[in-house]
Amino acid sequence: MLPPSCVKTIVWSALPASPLTLTFKVHAPERRTIVTLQHSFKKSRVARFLGTLLAFISVGGVLGSPALCQAPANEKTTDAMRLMSNSFQSLVKRVSPSVVEVLVTGYGSASDEDGHGDTAVGRERSLGSGFIIESDGYIVTNYHVVRGADRVRVVLTPPVVESSQPTALLKSHGRILPARIIGFNKLIDIAILKVEATGLPTLPLARYNQIEKGQVVLAFGSPEGLENSVSFGLVSSVLRQPNVDEPMVYIQTDAAINPGNSGGPLVDAEGNVVGIDTFIYTQSGGNEGIGFAIPSGIVRYAYEQIRKYGRVRRRTIGAELQSLTPDLAQGLGLATEVGVIVSDVYPGSQAEHAGLKIEDVIIGIDGFPVDNLPLFALSLYLLNTGNSAKLQVLRGDKKLDLNVPIYEPHNEPSRLADMADPKKDLIPRLGIVGITVTPEVAELLDDLRIPTGVVVASTVANRLAVDSGLLEGDVIHALNRILITSVDNLRAEFSKLKPGDGTAMQVERNGKLTYVTFEME
């Protein structure tokens, strides 16, 4: 056993200085998707220096004599540490100009972080992080950073041109640009922003199947508003599914992540973005070494979808599926306890035409094994970009391959929430954010009785709002017998009301027509 003084010398020499605390905003987990991409293995300068340093410590520090252990750190160790430090500094200088701070003013949910509270929202200011993905002003961040935004601004990081960083930071001021949200997805927790600028520095996305456990990563962001901070850590796991009931997986890291880091990039030693810092597990409210990032493959998929369609399109095979459990397998007398069971096949659907049947057990999709519903959904989005999927199915004691078409369902109520724009669709005194019923919106509502009106997307916690009694999902068809056809129309008619006026609104709620009344205050 090495003497304590030797161990102390090795540890002191081997570890880099404590990293700055990274930034990250803590919110309820939003699950992310798997991506398989080509593997081109290439060691970076940082990786090579780490390998050299560890080899040196193992051979020179551990196998050397106790006398050498007692001696001061030799020159080679000092040089290796200096080279490693210089490599990290160079990497940070390259990455930092592409990292931005996102400033948000708007309406945030007053509900619990887990999303199970009410839908009332209130005025708030918040900040997060993001990174530039295209030089003409496209920026990636988390959806929860800009949720309910009325105004979004982005603080660009100025490049360091001085030899002294403290001097440069004292002299430089990042540009603040207005940004608009061009699209987002709540489940993935991603939003794409656009600023009017060109020639901006960008960060490339890493290949998800290149990421390995134990890989060195740096987390960038604005923890607690400390803009463009960086911290150092490792990839703790390349795939974590914190909630087995949701089709999202994450990269786990021990790099320091704190509130304000949300949307910031987690980069590898080459400067590629391996994930977006999204949430942490914590009891103290701060970093405890368990952070989660949306994998780069999911980021790539969502970004391309939003740029092309303005949203991430939902994909389905036209059947209801459930994760198979031991009890369910035993009760149905199935030969396996692992997979996804088909609980229903929609009559006349393409899945029915493809031969899929109730009690079929799906064990794979396009050769990728799936043992639960979230992983099936994940693979449906990220491993398959075509219009059909080859399902590996167990039916009794037979193993079948079925080619099942994939399509986007027309009646998708969850898409309504993505259409709400608090900035232009807010009616503060009525206390709602509304959506005009258009033919597209009408398709998403089940059997709408009247084809015009305004859907209540959310309620607003405004002290000046009347106690209208409206609920999320209500469709306002008339106000005091005046037909309502749009949000602007509703706002105009509501503004005509005077204090003390009695008001009656015809509302469609859960497929039934009713009247909601209140008195103007």
N, C-alpha and C positions, 0 to 999 in steps of 0.2 A: 504493500500500500504506500502511496506517495505521502510524504510528510505534509502537514497542513500548509506550510509555507510554500511548497511547490504547487499544490492545488490552487492556492490563492493567486500565485503568479500566472498560472495557465488561464484561469478564468478571467483575470484582469486583462490579460493580453489578448484573449480571443474574442471578447465581446465588444461590439461597437458602442459608441456613446449612446445614451438613452435617446430615443427618437422623440421628435415633437409629437404632441397629441394630434391625432387626425380628427377630421370632422365628419359627423354623420347625424342625421336626424332620426330620432326613435319614433317609429310608428308601428302599427300592427302589421304582422307579416303579410306580404302579398307574394304569392308563389310564382316561381319562374320555370322556364322550360329548358329541356335538354337539346343540345345541338351536337351532331357528330360531323366533324370536318376533317380535312386531310391533315396528317401529322408531318410537319417538317421540323425535325429536331435540330436546334442550333443553340449552343451555349453562348451566353452573353459574357461580356467582360466581367460583370458582377459575379456571375456564376463561376467563371474560371477563377477569379480571385478568392471566392469563398472556398472552392475546392482546394486551391493551393494552400490557403491559410489553414484549413482543417487538417490537410495532409501534413503540413509542417508541424502543427501542434502535436499531432498524433505521433509522428516519428521523432521530432526533435525535442518536444516538451515532455511527452509521456515516457518514451523509451530511453531518454537521456539519463545520465546519472543524477543522483540527488544533489550533487555539488552544482551541476548546471542549473537545476531547478532553483536553487537558492540565489543564483546570480541574477542581475537585472536582465530585462528583456533584451535579447540580442538584436543586432541591427537588421537582420533579415525579417524578424517578426515585425519590427517597426515599419520597415519598407512595405511589407504585405498589408499591414493595417492602413498605411497611408494610401496605397494604391486602391484598396477597397473603398476607402472613404472618398477618394477622388472620383471613383466610378459612380458612386451613389450621388455625389454632388452634380456630376455631369448629367445623370439621368433626370434628376429633379429639375435642373435648369431647362432641359428639353421639354419636360412634361408640363411644368407649371404654367407657361403662357397659354396652354389650351384649357386650363381649368378656370371655371367662372363661379362667381357667387350669384345666386338667384334671390332677388328681393321681391317679396310678394305682399300686396295689400288686397284684401278682399274679404270673403265670407268663408268661415271655417265651420265645420260641424261641431256642435256642442255635445255630440254623443260620445260614448265610451270609445276608447282606442280600438277595441275589438269589433267595432262596427255594429254592436247590438243595442245601442241606445236609440233615442228618438232622432228625427231627421231635422230638427231645428238647427239653424246656423246663425252665427254672430260675426260681427266685424272684427277682424284681426290683422296683425302684421306678423310676418314670419320670414325666415330666410332658409336657404338650402344651398346646394352646390350643383354643379353640372359640368359638362365638358363639350368642347366643340368637335363635331363629327364631320362637318363639311365646311370648307373655307369660305363659302358664301353665306355663312351665318346660321347654320343649323346646329342646334344644341340639344343634347340629351340630358334629361333629369328624371327624377321620380314624379309620378302623378301626385302623390300626397304633398309634395312641395308646393304645387300650384293649384291644388284643389280649392275651388271656390274663389279663384283669383279674380279681382276686379282690375288690378294693374300689376304687370310683371315687368321688372327691370333686371338687367344683367350687368354685372360689374366684370369687365374684362381685366385680365391680369397683364400688366405691362411687362415686356421682356427686360431682363436684367442686363444692362449694357455697361454698368460700372464694374470695376474690379472689386470694389467693396460692396457686398450685399447690403449691410446696414446703411451705407451712404445712399445706395440706389433706392432703397425702400423709403428713405426720408424724402427723396427728391421726386419719386414717381407717384402718379395717381392714376388708377385704372379708369378707363372710360366707362361711363354708365349709359347703357343704351336701352330704349324701350324694346320689349319683346312681345311677340304674340304667340299664342298657343295654336299650333296647326293640327294637333291631334294628340290623343292619349288613350291609354287602356287601363282601366281600374284594376283588373285582376292581376295583370303583369306589374302594375305600378310603374308605368313608364309614360313620359310626356315628351313631346318634341316641340322645341321653341324655335322661333326665327327672329333674328335681328337683322337690320339693314346694314350690312357691312360686308366687305370682301377682303380676300387675302389674309384671312385669319388662320392662325396655327391650329392644326387638327391632331387628333389622336386616332390611330387605327384600332380596330377591334381584333382581339386575339381569337384563335381557333379554339373552340371549347374542348375538343378532344385532345388538345395539346397540353391542357392544364393538368398538373400532377400534384398530389398530396406532398406537402413539404416544400413546395416551390416558394421562393422568395417573392413577396409582393409589397408594394407601397400603396398606401391609401391617401388620397388627396381630398381636400374639401375645406369647409369653414366651420370647424367645431365650435359651438357656442359663439358663432360670429367672428372667430379668429380666422380671417380669410386666408385661403391658400396655404393651409398647414399640411404637413406630411407626416406620416408615421410608417413604421416598418414592421413587417410580420411575415407569417407563413400561411400557405393554404392549409387549413386544418382538415378540410374535406372537400372533394370536388363535387359532391352531390349530397345535399341534405333536403329532406322533405319535412319541415317542421310541423306541418298539418297534413295528416294522411288523407283528410277529406277534401283537400284542394289540390288541383293539378299544377302545383308550382314547386320547383326545386331551386336550391341556391348553392352558391359556393360559401363555405364557412372559412373564416379567417380569424387569427388572433391579432391582426393589426389594429391599433387603437382607433375605434370609431365611436363618435359621440353625437349628441343632438346637434344638427347643423351640417353634418356630413352627408345627409341624404342626397342622392343624385350624383355624388362625387365619384370619380373613377378609381377603381382598384387596378393597378397596373403591374405588369411583370417586369423583369429585369431588362427587357428590350424596349419598354415604353409602350407596350400594347395593352389595351384595356381588356382585362379578363372578366370584369364585372362592374356593376353599379352598386355602391354601398347603399343599403336599403333599410335594414333594421338590426337591432341587437337584442340579445337576451341579457337582462340586467335586473338586479334587485335594488341596486343603489341609485339607478337613474343614469349612470354613466358607464364608461367602458369597463367590462370585466373579462375581455379577451374572447368573447363569443359574438362575432359579428357575421352578418350575412349579406351577400351581394348577388344581384341578378346576373346569371351567367352571360357571357358575351354572345353566345349563340342565340339566346332568347332576345337579347337586345338587338341583334342584327335582324332577326325575323320581324320583330315588332316595328323597328325603324323602317324597314323596307315596305311593310304593309301600310304604315301610316303615310309614308311619302307617296305611295301609289294610290291608296284608296281613302286616305283621311282617317282611317280607323283600322283596327285589327279585326279582320272578318272571322266570325265563328264558323267552325267546321263540325259537321255531324255526319253519321252514317245512316240516320233514320231509325234508330233503335234505342231503347232504354237499357242501360247497363248498370251493374252493381259489382263491387269488389266481392269476390268469393270468400266466405269465411268457413272455418271448420264446421260450425253448427249448420250452416246452410248446405254445405257439401254432404254432411251426414244425413240431414233431413231429406235431401233429394236423391240420396244414394249415388252420388257422383264419385268417380274414380280418383279425382284430384281435389285438393283443398286450396290450390293456388291458381289464380287467373281472374278473369272478368266474366261474369255470367250475364247472359242476355235475358232480361226480365220481361221485355216486350219488344215486338217488332211492329212498327206502324203499318196498318193495313194499306196496301197499295204502294208502299214506299219502295225505294230502290234497293234497300236492304232485303226486303221480302223477295223482290225479283231476283236478287243475287243468291238466294237460297239460305239466308240466315234464319235460324229458328229459335224460339224460346227454349231455354235451358241449354243452348250451346254455350260452351266455355271458351272464351278467347284467351289464348296463351301467348300470342305474339302478333305483331304487326310489321309487315315488310321485313321479317327475320329478326326483329328486335323483341326480346322476351318482355312480357308485361305481366305483373302479378297483382296489380290493383288498378282501380279505375283512374286515379290521378295520373299514373304513369302511362296508361293508355291514351288519355287526353293529351298528355305531354307529347307523346310520340306522334299523335295524329297531327299536331301543329308543326313540330320541329323536324321530325324525321321524314315526313311525307309532304311534299309541296305540289303533288299532282292532283288529279281529279278522282283517283281511286286508290284503294289500299288492299294489299293482299293480307288477309287475316288467317292466322293459324288457329284452327278451331278443333276442340274436342267435342265429339258428339257420341255419347256412350263410350264404347271402346274404340271408336274410329277417330283418326286424325285427318282433318280436311283442310284444304286451302281454298278460300273463297275470295274472289275479287269483288269488293264492295265499293260502289261509288261514294264519293265524299262531296258534300254540297253545303251551302250556307242556308240555314233555315230562314224563311221569310218572317214568320211570327216570332220575333225575338224581343221580349219586353225589356231585357237588360240593356238593349241598345238605346232605349229612351234616355237613360241617365247620361249617356255620352253626348246627347244632343243639346243638353241644357247649357246655356251661356249666362252665368250670373251677371256679367257686365251689361248685356243688352236686354236680357229677359227678366230682370228683377223688377218687381213692383213693391217697393218698400212699405208703403202704407197698408197694402193688402197682406203683406207678409209672406209673399211667395216668389219663387222663380218658376216661370211658366214656359211651356213649349207650345207653339202654334200647331194645331192639328192639320197636317198636310196628308196627302195620299200615302206618303212613305210612313208617317207616324201612325196613321190609321191602320196600316197593315200590321203594326206591332201591338195593337190593342185588340183584345178579344171581343169580337162582335159589338163594335161601337154602335150604339143606338142612333146617334145623330152624327153625321160625318164632319161636323165643324166644331170648333171650340178651342179651349186652351187647357192643356194638361198641367197639373200641379206637379212639377218635378221635385220640388222641396219646399219646406216652409222656412221662414227666416225669423230669427230671434231679434226682433226690432221693437224697442219700447214704444215707438210711435205707431206700430201696426195695430189695426183693429183686431178684435177677437172674432175672426171670421168663421172659425170652426172648420176650415178647409183642411183636408188631409192629403198627403202625398198619394198621387195616383188618381185623384179626383179630376174629372173633366168638366170645366165650366162651359156651359152652352149658352146661358143668357144671364144678363144682369138687369133687374127690374124690367123684364119682358123685352129687353133689347138683345137681339142676336149677337153673340160674341163669335168673331171669326179669326181673331189673331191676338197676340200679346199686345201689340200697339193699340188695337181696337179696345181691348179690355182696360188698358192703362188710361186711354182717353175717356172712356165712359166712367171709370172709377173716379177720375179727377173732377168730374162734374158734381159729385156728391158733396153735400154740405153737412157740417156738424148737426147732429140730431135727426138726419134723414134715416128712415127705415129702409133697409135694403134686402132684397130677395134675389138669390142666385139659383138658377136651375143647374143642378150638378148631376153628373152621371158617376155613380160610385158602385163598384163591383157589379156592373151590368144593370144597375137599377137607377131610375131617375128619381131625384129627390130635390127638395128645396133647402137651401142653407140661408139663414137670416142673421142679420146683425144690425146694430145701430152705429152710424158714423159718430166718431168722437172728435 
